[in-house]
């Protein structure tokens, strides 16, 4: 059976060696986050903070910190849910093997939400300022809820079956928010809550919002599942948790999760916004201050022995990386089933997820020709970039399955090598300009605004990639250092970026200098601020290259040309991945706070032997 609540989960994890208690008083300002980050880096256990400074409520984090622990929490239901997802992708399986599929009917039954008023008297009221005021990073605009389940209903089709449960960050205090009466609701484009607010705005009505914190672990996981529009996440929470999602409505008509530890209810009124942020986010940079919906608080409920649930986001990998791994474990081939010809897709976590997508598709358009070239995979690429949150991708690399049956999108270095061995830089780059990109990505020319590019490669291997530069290789003055990152990719350290005009001049000099050199086996030059750091490992390479560049403005190339509005180059591609004035600052830890964490690792302290 599934957990009834978060306390049951904490007890089970502790009993089985997956959780430790931190008995010392800890400061929610930076210290709790620093502890979490250090333990996660060491692939340590879940953390139960018994004494949170300034709050009577204990807190838990790192529940999903490893895939092993995540699968342990759902050990009773995971196989059934995977089977249910497979049946949705291929219902013929149920007809072929009805006995094996019978268990899926029981799982489907547990997916139905259960309206139950028995729990109404188990909740007490508190205030926003009484909750743990956790601040993760030094420049954050205030305390945030980082593991919320934000519930809204469709104003035209009321009821939980048409509801949306999403994980959108919530700013509890700071900026212009009135203490205990107002909080900030940040959600990005392509989120279900946006559909609900649009409908409410059209009718001139406030949107009712319920924010759940805690509850069984299936609830926060359901909030981040990429489900089809119109399918309630509450049904998935029930199926995964082996326990129907229990709910009731309070006297003011707000939906209350009967199993949550905390519930904040309130309303969002049309065109009422306030500045929200900054916030240290999962690309490894701060998302800056912008106007986002203002939520006016009605009530703050909590259970008698409530536990506050939180996580810390930052440069990947983090706990949300394990979320992603578990989602992939559950959904398996669901997305490829929805896109004809798509075999595999991977939003590359090391590059911040949305900036970089790898995909493998079929190339079957002209099997009667000896030479294969990108055709069908371009159709697949367009399909990918038009699908849900995949449409936020900035760089999409897509290869043909027929070229290598063993190719995997999960091996970053080998996948890039496969692409660079085959790509024709004169033909195989396809740009989308003046379009939408991820809200958290500041490499473009405005909020949600930037460009995309598809790298497509199909056919036989064209070249052996360079692994060592010749002795006569040189760079022009102003280029300080260079290093081969992976075969075919050179990290080049340039001067600090000043402006577009200076950058064009510098790159023109670089291109002119490289024209005379034999670089046929060098395919990509990454212009960066620190060549040693960028080339140190594959994670650094993709993080720097794809989070600090906007394809339309930052891609150049040696011997480049434009014919019939198609851009290409005959020599190596150049991506300017230097930090630019409009970029958000990267996340840097506070050294004094790190010293406090070090003390918790001393003999006799709670983290001894853990970090």
N, C-alpha and C positions, 0 to 999 in steps of 0.2 A: 504493500500500500504506500501511497505517497505521503509526504509530510503534511500535517495539518497547518503548520505555521512555521515561522522562521526559528522559533525557539527549539522546536523538534529537530530541525536541520542542524542547528548549532550543537545540540546535545549529541546527535548521531556522529557528526564530524569529529567532535572532541573524543568520544568513546573509541573511535576507530583511528585515532592518531593523525587526523587531518586538520586539527585546529588547536591553537594555543591561546592562553589568556595573557593579556598584558595587565598586570595588577597595578603598576605605577600610574600616578595621575599623568595624563598626557594633554598637551595643549592642542585644541582643534586648529589653532592658527599655525599652519605649516608642519608642525611636528607629526601629527597623525599621518598626514600624506607622506612625509619623508620616511616614516617607519614602514608604511605599506610598500613604497617604491623599493626600499632596500630588501624587504622580505621577498617581494615578487622577483627581483633580479636574481635572488638565490633560489628561486623556485620553491619557496618555503610554504608553510601551512596557511590556512585561513586565520584571521586575527580577531580576537574578541577583546575589545577595549573596555575594561571594567569601570574605569574612572576617567570620564571626559571632563576636563576643566570647564566650569561654567554651565554644565548641564547635568540633570539627574539621570539622563538616559544613557545606557551603555551603547556601544556601537560595534558593528562587525564589518570586516572588509576582506577582500581577496578570496571570497567564496569560490569564484570561478578561475582562480589563479593558475591552475593547471588543467589540461584536458583530462588527465587521470581523475582528478577530484570532481570535475564536472560530471564525468560519466558515472562516478561512484554515486553521486547524489541522485541520478536518474536511472540507477541500475535496474530497477524493476519495470520501468516504462519505456526506456529508450528503444529496445528492439521492436516493440509494438508500434511506437510512433514512426520509426523508420519504415516499417511495413505499411503503415497507413499512408505515408507520403508516397511510397512506391506505387501503391494502388491508385492514388490520385493521378499519378503520372501515367500509369498503364493499367486501367481497370480490367483489361483482358486477363491479367494475372489472377484476379479473383475467380474468374470463370474457369481458368485452367486448373486451379488448385483451391477449391472452395473450403476444404477442411483446414488447410494451413491458414487461410484468410479469415477463418471464423473469429479468431481472437481480435481482429481489427474491429469487428462490430462492437465488442465490449469497450475497446478504446474509444470508439466513436461516441458511445453512450456517455462515457465520463467527460466527453468534450462539451456536453450541453451545460451551460451555466445554470445554477440553482438559486432561485430567489428564496431567501430565508430571513425572517425577521427575528429569529431567536437570539441573534448576537447583538441586538441594539443596545442592551444594557451593559455590555462588556466594554464599552468605550467611554473614556473620560475626555474632557476638553483641556487644552493648553494653549500656548501662544507660539508664534513663529520664533520669537527671540529665546524661548525656552528650549528649542531644539538644538542639537549640536551644531555650532556655527563653524563648520569645517571649511578652511581656506587652503587650497592645494598648492598654489604657486605665488611667489612674492608680489607679482604685479596684478593678481586677480582683483576684480572690482569689489569683491565681498565674498561671503560664504555662499556656497551653491549646494543644491541637491544633485548628486552625480549618479544616483541609481534610482531615479523616479519612474513610476509607471503613470503616465498622464492619460486620463480617460476622458473622452468626449463622445457625445452622441450626435447623430445626424438629425438636424432640426426638422427635416421633412419625413424622416422615418425613425421616430423615437424607439428606444429599447436597446438592450445590450447587444443583440445580435447584429445590429447595424452600427455598433460602437467602434471606436478606434482606441487602442491602447498602445501608446508610443513612448519611447524614452527620449525626452527633450529636456535639456538642462534647465534648472530653476534657480534663479538668483534670489536668495532670501533677504538680503539687506545690502546697503551701500547705495552709491549713486544718488538718485532723487527719490528712492522708494520711501514711503511713509512707514515707519517702524510698526510691525505687526499688522499692518492694514494692506500693504501692497507688496507684491513680489513680481519678479520678471520671468516671463515665459519665452524661452528662445527655441524656435524650431526652424529647421532649414527647408529649402524647397524640396518638392517631391515627398512631402510627409502627409499622412492621412488627416491630421488635425487641420491642415490648411484647407482641405475640402469642406470640413465642417464649419470653420470660421467664415469661409467665403459665403456659404449658404445663410449663416446667421446674419452676416453683415448685409446681405441683399434684402433681408426682411427687417433690418434695423433693430435686431434683437441682440441682447448679450448672449454669449456662448457660455454654458455652464461647464466648468472644468473640475474634475476630481483628481487629485494627485495622491497616489498610493506609494508608500515606502515600506519595504519589508514584505512580509508574507512568505509563502512557500517559494523556493527558488525558481519554480517553473513560471512564476508570474513576471519577474523582471526579464527572464529569457524570452517569454512570449512577446514582451514589449519591443524587442529588437529583431524579431523574426520578420523576414521579408515575405509577408503573406500577400496574396492578391487583393486588390482593392475590393472592399465589400465583404471580405471574410473576417469575422471578428477574432481578434487575438485572444479573447477570453476562452474561445473554444479550444485553441491550441494549448493554452495554459492548463485547462482541465485535462486534456489528453496526455500531455507530458507529465503532469503532476500526479496522474492516477487519482485525481480528486476533482470533482466538479467545482468550478469557480463559484463561490458563494457570495451573494451580494444582497443588498437591500437599499432602499431610498430613505434619506433622512426627511425631517419635517419640511425642509425647503426644496425637496425634489432633487437632491444631488445623489448620484450613485455612490454607494459605499461598499468597498471590498471588505467582506466580513472577516477575512483572514489576514488583512494587512495589519501592520503594526502602527502605522500612522496614516492619516488621511487629511489632506488640506483641500477644502472646497472653496470655490470662488468663481468669479465671472470675468470674462474678457469682453469689453464693449467695443463696438465698431470704431476703428481709427483712433483708439486710445493707446498710445505707445509711450515708453520712456526709455532712456538710454540703458542698455544692458551690456555687461562686460567691463573690462577685458576678462578673458578666461583662458587658462592654459589648456590647449586642446590636443586632439589625437594626431595631428600632423607634426607635432613637436614644436609648435609656435603658439603664441597667444592669438585668439580671435579678439579683435579690437572692439571698442565701444560703438554700438549701433542702436538705433531705435528698434525695439521689439515689443510685442504685445504686453500690456500691463494687466496683471491679474489682481483683481480686488478680492481680498480674503474674506470669506464668510465665517468658516469655522476651522479649527485645527483639532482633530480627534487623535487619541492614542489608546492603545490597550494598557491594561494594568502593568504588565511586565514587558513593555515594548522595547524592541531592539532597533536602533537606527542602522540602516544599511547604506554603505557608501563604497565608492571606488575612486581611483585616481587615474586620470587620463594624461597622456604625454606622448613623447616620441615613442613609436612602437619598437619592440613589443611591450604591451601592457596587459592588464586583465581583460580588456575588451578584445585582445587578440585571441584569448581562449574562448570568449564568446563566439567569435567568428569561426574558430576551429570546430566548436560543438555544433554550430548551425550547419556547417558543411557536412559534419558527420550525420546530421539528421536528414538534411535535404538531399544529399547525394547527387543524383543526376537530374533533379527536378528542373533546374534552369535549362540545361542542355535540351531537355525534352520539349521545352516551350519554344525553342528557336531551331527551326529546321537546319540541319547540317552542322550545328554547333556540337562539339564533342567535349569541350572542357573550357572553363573560364575561371580566372583567379584574380580577385582584386588584391593587389600585392600589399600586404600589411606593412612591410618594411618601408614602403614609400608613402604611408599614410592612407592606404586603401583607395580613395577616389582618384588621386593623381595618376595612378598607373594600373592598367588592366592587361593581363595576358590572356589570350584565347587560342584555341585550336579548333579548326573547322575542316569540313570536307571541301575538296576542290575537284568537282565532277562535271563541270560545264562542258569541257572538250576532251573527253577521255580518248578520242580518236587521234589527237595530236600528240606527237612525241614530247614536245616541250610544254611543260606546265607553267602557268603564270597566274597571278592573283586575279580571280574573277568571282567565283562563288563566295570566297572568303570576304570579298568586299561587300557583297550583299549581306552576309552574316554580320559584318562589322556595323553596317547601318542599322541592322536589327538590334544589335547589342546597345548601340548608342541611343536607341529610342525606347529602351525598356527600363522602367522604374528607376531605381537609384543607380543602375549601371549607366544611365544617361549622363551622370555627373562626371564620368571618367574624362580625364584630360589627355592622357596618352594611352592609346590602344595598340598593342603589338599582337598581330594575329598570324598564325602559321597554318600550314596545311598538314593534316594528319597523314596523308599519303606519302609525305616526304620522310617521316620517321614515326613508325607505329609506337615507339617507346618514349616519344617526347612527352614531357610533363610540364605543365605551367607552374608547378610547385618548386621546381629547381630554377631559381632566378638566373644564376650565372649560365647554366647550360641552355636555358631557353633563349636568353639574349644572344649567346654564341651561335645557336642555330639560326636565329633571325639574321644576324650580321653576316653569316657565311653565305646567305642566299639573297638578301635584299638588293634590289637595283635602285640606288638613290636617285636615278634620273626619272624613275616611273612610279615607285612604290610608296610615296608619301602623299597623303590625302588630307588636306586641312579643312577645318570647319571654323570660320571666324565669326566674331561678334555673336557669341552664343553663351549659354549658361554653363557655369562650372560650380563646384562645391562652394557653399557659403563660407566654409572655413579656410578656403584657399585664397591667399592674398597675392598670388603671382600674376593675376590678370589685371584688367584695367578698371576694376570696380567691384563692389560687392556682388557676388553671384555671376560675375561677368568676365569672360575671357575667350579662350579658343581651345580647339581640340585638334589632334592629329592622329591618323591611323597609319601605322607601319605594317605593311602587308608583305609576306614573303611566301612564295610557292615555287617549287621546282628543285632542280639538282643544286648541289653545293657549287658555288661560283668561285670561292677563294679559300685559302688557308689564312686565318687571321694572324696578324703580327703579335708576337709575344715578347719581342725584344727589339728595341730601336737600333738602327745602324749607328756606327760610331760617328758618321758625318751628319746625323740629324741635328738640327738646331732650331731655335726659336728666335724671333726678333727681340730687340731691346724692349724691356717692360714686362716680359714674361719671365717670371722668377724661377719657377720650378716645374717639373713635369714627372709623371710616373704612370706606367702601364697599370691600369686597374684590373682589367680582365682581358683576355685576348681580343684584339681589335678595338679596344677602348683606351684612350689616353686622357688622364686628368692633367690639365694645364692650369697652373696658378698664375693669375694675372693681377694687374693693379686693382685697387678697390674701385668698384663701380661708382661713377659720378653721375652721368646722365645719358640719355639716348644718343645724343650727338657724339659725345666722346666715345661711347661704346662702339658706335658704327665705325668711327675712325680707327679705333684699336683693332677691331675685328678685320677691317679692310687691310690693315698692315699685316696681320697674321695670315690672312688668305693669300696676299701677294707673296709673302715669304715662302709659304708652303707649296705654291704652284710649281716651283722648280725641283721639288723633292719627290722621290718615288714613294708614294703613300698608298699604293693600290690595295694593300692588305690592312690598312688602318681605316676603319669605318666611322668611328665616332670620337670627337674631341669634346670633352666636358671642360668648359672654362669655369674655374671655381676660385674660391678665396684661399683654399688650403689643399694643395694636391696630395700631401701625405695623408691627411684625414680622409679625403674623398676616396683615395685608392686603397685605404687600409683594409677594407672588407666590402663584400657585396652589398650589405645593408647600408653602409655609409654612401656607397656609390649611387644607389637608387634613391635614397632619401635626399641627398643634395641635388642630384640631377633633375628629379621630377617634382620636387616640392618648391624649387626656387626658379622655375622657368615657366614661361607662357609660350606655347608653341609658335603662335603667329609672330610674336615680337622677338623671341629669343632663339629661334632656330636660324642658322645660317649654314653656309657650306662653301667649300673650295670649288671654284669654277661653277658657280651657280647660274641659273638661267630661269626665265619664265617664258613658256610657249603656250599660247591659247589658255592663259590664266592658270596653267599648271606649273608649279615650282619644283625644281629638282637641282641636283648638283652632281658633278662628275667626280669630285674629290671627297674627302672625309666630310661628314656632317659635323657642324659645330653647334653645341647648345650652351648658351650663356647662362650658367647656373650660379652666378655670383649673387650675393645679397644686394638688394636694390632698395632705394629709399622708401618705396611704397610697401615693401614687405613687412609683415609683422615680426616682432622680435622673437627669437627662439627661447625655449624654456631653459633656465639655468637654476640649479639648486642653490639654496642659501647655505654657505659654509658653516655658519654658527649653529644652524639647526642640525646639520649633519654631525656636528660634535656631540649634540645631545643624544642623537640616535646611537652614536658610538658607545655611549655610557650604558645604554640598554643591552649592549652585547657583552658587557663585562660579566665575570663569574658571579653568579647569584642574582643577576638581573633577568628579566623575562625573555630577552632575545639571545641569551647565552647559547651558543652552539647552533643558532639559526642563521645569523648573518656574520 
